[in-house]
Amino acid sequence: MGTERTDELYKVLLTKGYPKELCAEIAYKNLNTDYTATRMLGYLYRYTEPRLEDVIDEMIAILSDREEIIKKKEMEQAQAVINEIYRNGL
């Protein structure tokens, strides 16, 4: 259904006793990249029994971090284009 990491995340969430629908929502709809799934897996392996609220909070934090990284990369690319124009002109 997903990548190896998202499948692993789904299974780990299930083994921790969270509802099946929520596990699928987290693993396959929200944290569906290797980067985000790996971050959540790290969190789940560090904490043996996190409350559902804590898992959701961590998911939101991971998604927020991902958005910031994307914005940073976009700004770096835009700055590179501007620098190129400064060096070589239009």
N, CA, C and O atoms as a DFTB+ gen file, in Angstrom:
360 C
 N C O
     1  1       0.832      -1.200       0.000
     2  2       0.000       0.000       0.000
     3  2       0.868       1.252       0.000
     4  3       0.574       2.198      -0.731
     5  1       1.928       1.281       0.801
     6  2       2.809       2.434       0.854
     7  2       4.250       2.005       0.686
     8  3       4.539       0.913       0.196
     9  1       5.145       2.876       1.099
    10  2       6.556       2.513       1.056
    11  2       6.856       1.562       2.211
    12  3       6.018       1.328       3.082
    13  1       8.057       1.030       2.196
    14  2       8.463       0.121       3.265
    15  2       8.370       0.809       4.630
    16  3       7.919       0.213       5.607
    17  1       8.800       2.063       4.679
    18  2       8.774       2.819       5.944
    19  2       7.355       3.113       6.403
    20  3       7.049       2.984       7.589
    21  1       6.481       3.508       5.477
    22  2       5.106       3.806       5.886
    23  2       4.379       2.539       6.317
    24  3       3.559       2.571       7.235
    25  1       4.682       1.420       5.653
    26  2       4.097       0.143       6.078
    27  2       4.572      -0.218       7.488
    28  3       3.790      -0.694       8.312
    29  1       5.854       0.012       7.754
    30  2       6.400      -0.259       9.087
    31  2       5.727       0.641      10.126
    32  3       5.373       0.188      11.214
    33  1       5.558       1.912       9.781
    34  2       4.901       2.847      10.696
    35  2       3.486       2.388      11.000
    36  3       3.064       2.388      12.157
    37  1       2.757       2.001       9.974
    38  2       1.388       1.519      10.160
    39  2       1.348       0.334      11.127
    40  3       0.514       0.291      12.032
    41  1       2.244      -0.616      10.931
    42  2       2.278      -1.812      11.784
    43  2       2.649      -1.475      13.226
    44  3       2.070      -2.024      14.164
    45  1       3.617      -0.571      13.402
    46  2       4.022      -0.181      14.758
    47  2       2.865       0.515      15.469
    48  3       2.600       0.245      16.641
    49  1       2.181       1.406      14.765
    50  2       1.032       2.088      15.368
    51  2      -0.041       1.076      15.777
    52  3      -0.624       1.186      16.856
    53  1      -0.296       0.097      14.919
    54  2      -1.283      -0.942      15.251
    55  2      -0.878      -1.722      16.486
    56  3      -1.711      -1.989      17.353
    57  1       0.395      -2.093      16.576
    58  2       0.844      -2.891      17.721
    59  2       0.760      -2.100      19.021
    60  3       0.690      -2.684      20.103
    61  1       0.767      -0.780      18.918
    62  2       0.639       0.043      20.122
    63  2      -0.816       0.207      20.538
    64  3      -1.106       0.814      21.569
    65  1      -1.736      -0.338      19.730
    66  2      -3.138      -0.373      20.120
    67  2      -3.990       0.788      19.658
    68  3      -5.098       0.980      20.158
    69  1      -3.493       1.567      18.711
    70  2      -4.289       2.684      18.197
    71  2      -5.299       2.168      17.179
    72  3      -5.078       1.128      16.559
    73  1      -6.413       2.891      17.003
    74  2      -7.443       2.436      16.053
    75  2      -6.883       2.294      14.630
    76  3      -6.066       3.097      14.180
    77  1      -7.342       1.270      13.955
    78  2      -6.867       0.941      12.610
    79  2      -7.006       2.113      11.637
    80  3      -6.086       2.402      10.872
    81  1      -8.157       2.784      11.670
    82  2      -8.408       3.900      10.758
    83  2      -7.425       5.047      11.019
    84  3      -6.934       5.677      10.082
    85  1      -7.147       5.307      12.283
    86  2      -6.208       6.372      12.634
    87  2      -4.791       6.000      12.197
    88  3      -4.050       6.850      11.703
    89  1      -4.419       4.755      12.375
    90  2      -3.085       4.296      11.955
    91  2      -2.908       4.500      10.450
    92  3      -1.859       4.959      10.000
    93  1      -3.930       4.160       9.683
    94  2      -3.868       4.340       8.229
    95  2      -3.797       5.824       7.882
    96  3      -3.046       6.219       6.990
    97  1      -4.559       6.628       8.570
    98  2      -4.563       8.086       8.327
    99  2      -3.175       8.682       8.587
   100  3      -2.672       9.480       7.795
   101  1      -2.576       8.289       9.691
   102  2      -1.248       8.808      10.038
   103  2      -0.199       8.304       9.041
   104  3       0.562       9.097       8.486
   105  1      -0.161       7.005       8.815
   106  2       0.919       6.422       8.009
   107  2       0.778       6.698       6.519
   108  3       1.765       7.012       5.854
   109  1      -0.423       6.588       5.991
   110  2      -0.583       6.633       4.541
   111  2      -1.069       7.977       3.997
   112  3      -0.898       8.255       2.810
   113  1      -1.665       8.804       4.836
   114  2      -2.150      10.094       4.337
   115  2      -1.317      11.264       4.824
   116  3      -1.157      12.243       4.094
   117  1      -0.781      11.193       6.034
   118  2      -0.057      12.335       6.579
   119  2       1.452      12.139       6.575
   120  3       2.177      12.995       6.069
   121  1       1.931      11.057       7.114
   122  2       3.373      10.822       7.205
   123  2       3.783       9.794       6.154
   124  3       4.363       8.757       6.475
   125  1       3.476      10.095       4.901
   126  2       3.622       9.125       3.825
   127  2       4.934       9.244       3.044
   128  3       5.040       8.716       1.937
   129  1       5.921       9.924       3.601
   130  2       7.249       9.943       2.985
   131  2       8.210       9.196       3.908
   132  3       7.948       9.030       5.100
   133  1       9.317       8.754       3.338
   134  2      10.299       8.046       4.169
   135  2      10.799       8.931       5.303
   136  3      10.984       8.467       6.428
   137  1      11.019      10.219       4.999
   138  2      11.517      11.152       6.015
   139  2      10.551      11.266       7.191
   140  3      10.951      11.108       8.345
   141  1       9.288      11.539       6.900
   142  2       8.321      11.749       7.987
   143  2       8.021      10.443       8.724
   144  3       7.884      10.436       9.947
   145  1       7.919       9.344       7.982
   146  2       7.656       8.047       8.621
   147  2       8.812       7.652       9.535
   148  3       8.593       7.139      10.633
   149  1      10.038       7.890       9.083
   150  2      11.218       7.553       9.898
   151  2      11.251       8.386      11.170
   152  3      11.583       7.878      12.240
   153  1      10.906       9.669      11.055
   154  2      10.871      10.518      12.258
   155  2       9.850      10.005      13.263
   156  3      10.130       9.945      14.460
   157  1       8.669       9.635      12.783
   158  2       7.636       9.134      13.697
   159  2       8.046       7.790      14.287
   160  3       7.796       7.532      15.464
   161  1       8.666       6.942      13.494
   162  2       9.129       5.657      14.017
   163  2      10.148       5.873      15.129
   164  3      10.116       5.176      16.144
   165  1      11.045       6.825      14.948
   166  2      12.012       7.140      15.998
   167  2      11.319       7.539      17.283
   168  3      11.705       7.111      18.370
   169  1      10.293       8.361      17.151
   170  2       9.508       8.779      18.319
   171  2       8.844       7.568      18.980
   172  3       8.908       7.407      20.199
   173  1       8.215       6.733      18.182
   174  2       7.491       5.581      18.732
   175  2       8.419       4.564      19.379
   176  3       8.036       3.913      20.350
   177  1       9.621       4.418      18.862
   178  2      10.572       3.471      19.456
   179  2      11.168       4.014      20.750
   180  3      11.582       3.242      21.615
   181  1      11.214       5.339      20.887
   182  2      11.747       5.937      22.117
   183  2      10.750       5.880      23.272
   184  3      11.137       5.720      24.430
   185  1       9.470       6.010      22.950
   186  2       8.437       6.020      23.990
   187  2       7.604       4.753      23.877
   188  3       7.048       4.451      22.821
   189  1       7.527       4.016      24.982
   190  2       6.859       2.721      24.924
   191  2       5.347       2.835      24.789
   192  3       4.742       2.097      24.012
   193  1       4.734       3.738      25.522
   194  2       3.272       3.854      25.473
   195  2       2.830       5.311      25.404
   196  3       2.238       5.815      26.359
   197  1       3.104       6.001      24.294
   198  2       2.659       7.395      24.220
   199  2       1.140       7.479      24.106
   200  3       0.498       6.650      23.462
   201  1       0.592       8.495      24.745
   202  2      -0.850       8.722      24.636
   203  2      -1.169       9.092      23.192
   204  3      -0.308       9.587      22.464
   205  1      -2.398       8.851      22.790
   206  2      -2.840       9.167      21.436
   207  2      -2.627      10.658      21.134
   208  3      -2.211      11.024      20.034
   209  1      -2.914      11.497      22.111
   210  2      -2.740      12.945      21.936
   211  2      -1.284      13.295      21.650
   212  3      -0.998      14.178      20.840
   213  1      -0.369      12.604      22.316
   214  2       1.061      12.860      22.112
   215  2       1.510      12.422      20.715
   216  3       2.349      13.072      20.091
   217  1       0.951      11.328      20.240
   218  2       1.285      10.853      18.890
   219  2       0.802      11.876      17.857
   220  3       1.518      12.195      16.908
   221  1      -0.402      12.380      18.048
   222  2      -0.950      13.381      17.122
   223  2      -0.109      14.656      17.180
   224  3       0.198      15.244      16.143
   225  1       0.262      15.080      18.378
   226  2       1.119      16.269      18.515
   227  2       2.447      16.075      17.797
   228  3       2.934      16.987      17.129
   229  1       3.028      14.905      17.931
   230  2       4.300      14.620      17.259
   231  2       4.118      14.625      15.746
   232  3       4.975      15.132      15.023
   233  1       3.027      14.075      15.269
   234  2       2.747      14.087      13.834
   235  2       2.662      15.520      13.319
   236  3       3.228      15.844      12.275
   237  1       1.965      16.366      14.042
   238  2       1.834      17.772      13.645
   239  2       3.193      18.456      13.650
   240  3       3.494      19.235      12.746
   241  1       4.010      18.180      14.647
   242  2       5.350      18.769      14.719
   243  2       6.209      18.317      13.541
   244  3       6.940      19.121      12.962
   245  1       6.128      17.052      13.190
   246  2       6.903      16.516      12.061
   247  2       6.457      17.179      10.762
   248  3       7.290      17.569       9.943
   249  1       5.147      17.305      10.573
   250  2       4.639      17.944       9.358
   251  2       5.039      19.414       9.298
   252  3       5.350      19.931       8.225
   253  1       5.033      20.080      10.435
   254  2       5.449      21.482      10.500
   255  2       6.926      21.623      10.139
   256  3       7.299      22.509       9.371
   257  1       7.757      20.754      10.691
   258  2       9.191      20.770      10.359
   259  2       9.406      20.530       8.874
   260  3      10.245      21.180       8.249
   261  1       8.661      19.610       8.317
   262  2       8.779      19.295       6.891
   263  2       8.426      20.509       6.044
   264  3       9.114      20.812       5.069
   265  1       7.361      21.202       6.415
   266  2       6.961      22.407       5.681
   267  2       8.046      23.475       5.745
   268  3       8.315      24.147       4.749
   269  1       8.665      23.637       6.899
   270  2       9.741      24.615       7.044
   271  2      10.944      24.253       6.176
   272  3      11.568      25.133       5.583
   273  1      11.267      22.985       6.101
   274  2      12.378      22.535       5.254
   275  2      12.065      22.813       3.787
   276  3      12.931      23.275       3.044
   277  1      10.841      22.536       3.371
   278  2      10.431      22.795       1.991
   279  2      10.531      24.286       1.677
   280  3      11.060      24.667       0.633
   281  1      10.027      25.128       2.577
   282  2      10.106      26.578       2.372
   283  2      11.552      27.040       2.272
   284  3      11.883      27.871       1.426
   285  1      12.410      26.507       3.129
   286  2      13.819      26.881       3.109
   287  2      14.460      26.520       1.777
   288  3      15.195      27.320       1.198
   289  1      14.180      25.317       1.292
   290  2      14.732      24.877      -0.003
   291  2      14.231      25.768      -1.139
   292  3      14.997      26.116      -2.038
   293  1      12.958      26.136      -1.104
   294  2      12.404      27.014      -2.134
   295  2      13.077      28.384      -2.115
   296  3      13.386      28.949      -3.164
   297  1      13.300      28.910      -0.910
   298  2      13.970      30.207      -0.794
   299  2      15.413      30.123      -1.276
   300  3      15.907      31.051      -1.916
   301  1      16.090      29.018      -0.973
   302  2      17.469      28.846      -1.439
   303  2      17.529      28.799      -2.959
   304  3      18.434      29.376      -3.561
   305  1      16.574      28.117      -3.585
   306  2      16.537      28.046      -5.039
   307  2      16.265      29.425      -5.646
   308  3      16.889      29.808      -6.635
   309  1      15.332      30.162      -5.048
   310  2      15.031      31.508      -5.541
   311  2      16.247      32.417      -5.393
   312  3      16.546      33.207      -6.288
   313  1      16.938      32.307      -4.281
   314  2      18.131      33.126      -4.062
   315  2      19.225      32.768      -5.066
   316  3      19.952      33.650      -5.525
   317  1      19.350      31.498      -5.409
   318  2      20.348      31.076      -6.393
   319  2      20.052      31.693      -7.760
   320  3      20.970      32.101      -8.470
   321  1      18.778      31.760      -8.125
   322  2      18.398      32.381      -9.396
   323  2      18.712      33.874      -9.368
   324  3      19.242      34.415     -10.338
   325  1      18.394      34.526      -8.283
   326  2      18.690      35.958      -8.155
   327  2      20.195      36.199      -8.242
   328  3      20.637      37.120      -8.928
   329  1      20.965      35.394      -7.565
   330  2      22.433      35.532      -7.610
   331  2      22.948      35.337      -9.031
   332  3      23.852      36.050      -9.466
   333  1      22.393      34.397      -9.741
   334  2      22.789      34.160     -11.131
   335  2      22.486      35.376     -11.998
   336  3      23.293      35.756     -12.845
   337  1      21.343      35.976     -11.790
   338  2      20.981      37.191     -12.544
   339  2      21.928      38.321     -12.199
   340  3      22.351      39.055     -13.092
   341  1      22.272      38.482     -10.936
   342  2      23.233      39.515     -10.538
   343  2      24.583      39.307     -11.210
   344  3      25.211      40.264     -11.662
   345  1      25.026      38.059     -11.274
   346  2      26.332      37.764     -11.868
   347  2      26.351      37.930     -13.366
   348  3      27.288      38.506     -13.920
   349  1      25.302      37.419     -14.043
   350  2      25.319      37.339     -15.508
   351  2      24.331      38.275     -16.188
   352  3      24.352      38.410     -17.412
   353  1      23.474      38.916     -15.424
   354  2      22.450      39.762     -16.030
   355  2      21.309      38.927     -16.591
   356  3      21.333      37.697     -16.539
   357  1      20.330      39.604     -17.119
   358  2      19.187      38.889     -17.697
   359  2      19.605      38.340     -19.019
   360  3      18.808      37.694     -19.699
